[in-house]
């Protein structure tokens, strides 16, 4: 019985050593998280939507950056978008997955700062549908190569 216990302990030690060696050999580590939103502006409303992006959306990103949640953000335009494809991409680089889990009271406070109220934010979102269509959002985890 004693030898069986010793064998299990030895086997566990070998497994722990193998796992540690494998982790040391990994050529990458987790990096920041990117949220990529694809937007298609409606005909004649590109500049209207860009006013929102360059004022309200940008101010929100700057506030999140100042609070330490967001590292950076970018706005891209699609060159020669085809029918029903996005012509704008809004990219936000979050510090990590945990940064996306901002306390709801803090998120509500920021929303009220930019839109006056939660209801105001909802109405503004509905109003923006007259000048753009959201084509989806994708989240990516950046891998940092070692």
Beta strands, then each sheet from edge to edge (+ up, - down):
strand 1: 28-41
strand 2: 70-77
strand 3: 88-94
strand 4: 132-145
sheet 1: 2+ 3- 1+ 4-
end
